[in-house]
């Protein structure tokens, strides 16, 4: 008798959390190592769940893969830990005849770019091979937030085993996955690709899990499963706790059964007491075989309002497009800043860009200043967003605010670490990288929040990615660009470049890309500025010729300014021939220097048009 045959006629009870009990014991190191170092601890937990009424127990292998074990320097012990885990579980189940499932946990969360799907499959295959040598009754795939990952893993495992596969997704919002896919559709898709049991686990407590299953229809061949958390989590004295009475969980198990769930267990916060209560309430209840689900009315997602301006990436594909960076002040006097922005915009720049606390030093919020420029002065702002200063909550809130203000031009950057700035002891957040932020912004453009919840209206962001070409191996940097394009980058903005040779090299290395590139030009103000940029600012290198030319100016401010502009113009001569997009970076609010360069670019283009017109007339 297999556990799938049992599920045809019974509601089966799985076990509860393993990590919760180990955490309560004060164990704060690698749980999977206990399979080898303290097998009696793991076996006791299995036996406690069996005594509570579990029909199925899972191996202590949620994180027993090379990627997660690498945190402890134990990536070479995958086979050892998995084989030991299944041996312990089968020994515990031998007297009672419980089924044993080999557990494989999800790898990708919100950070999709951390591991490619192929890397995931390689990691999973190694773990699955080790588990299968122990002859489990099936494989349990649990806590998968990324549906693409789970789908790929199910397909991969179905190629190597005929054993039952339990595939469980995790939701941030009841009834919807991170990518906006509704739970019912997700579960039926998993059934179609070979999963035998489909369901959910983790993140949500019983109430929201039941709510999610109310809209789930019964699969044709597969069975439904659910392992909710004991409750929503809380923190007491720095420790994670789940406040939930066992009897409440037991009653919730009945309500899950009423929704057609046949395999019921517990996730975070659940203990043998919760499973015992579920056993008490489920005893004697037959599985639900028919279910009527009221069709769910789709939440309409409105299209975004028509854009006021042509997206910069579309404009740059056709014609000269100039953007100028004018970083917001580090003080509260804004008159000079606004005056400079007006002069630049009136001179014909497409947008005024503002960094997000560059070099990890606080400035006036670019969101606030951007809204002042846009709403009070009719200037198009392009705001940078770093991953350093905001967690996922703050990032989504910030982006929703920008959309509400009508600010849709964005540069997504990871951001300089706090240790380089004014507050070296401040915390760098980095919930996501710039690549993941690109993906999340594009998800907002589909009207879907970071958690998968409908936003009722699509955002309309045009998103740039940062490009640092000042590296030893440019090909690697270009490969990174290609990945950013896959993540949703519409165009790129480069770090400042200081040699004609580098500009030509960038063009040759990127000419196969259709994505526009705005080539960065920043005029030098004096020799000390040049030395600082060359020696201390990450991602910027100057040539010896440039350093010598600035050094020759000495302390003469006017001569230094003139030389800095002359060098910039020479670079623009080359850049303007190869790139439509020019990104002028203003040093120290010296917008007079940027203004002269903008006029120079316009003069170059006008001269080119005159030469073209003359050639046409002559012809």
Secondary structure, DSSP 8 states (H G I E B T S, - for coil): --HHHHHTT--EE----SHHHHHHTT--S-GGGHHHH-HHHHHHHHHHHHHHT-SEEE-S-TT-SHHHHGGGT-GGGHHHHHHHHHHHHHHHHTTTT-EEEEEEE---SS-GGGS-HHHHHHHHHHHHHHHHTT--SEEEEEEE--HHHHHHHHHHHHHH--SEEEEEE--SBTTB-TTS-BHHHHHHHHHHTT-SEEEEESSS-HHHHHHHHTT----SSSEEEEEE-SSSEEEETTEEEE---HHHHHHHHHHHHHTTEEEEEE-TT--HHHHHHHHHHHTT-----------------B-----SS--HHHHHHHS-EEEEE----SSS--HHHHHHHHHHHHTT-SEEEE-SSGGG---S-HHHHHHHHHHHH---EEEEEESSS--HHHHHHHHHHHHHHT--EEEEE----GGGSS-TTS----SS-HHHHHHHHHHHHTTB-TTS-B-SB----EEEEEE---SS-HHHHHHHHHHHHHHT--EEEEEE---HHHHHHHHHHHTT--SEEEEEEE---SHHHHHHHHHHSTT----HHHHHHHHTTTT-HHHHHHHHHHHHHHHHHHHHHH-SEEEEE-STT-HHHHHHHHHHHHHHHHHHHHHHHHHHHH-
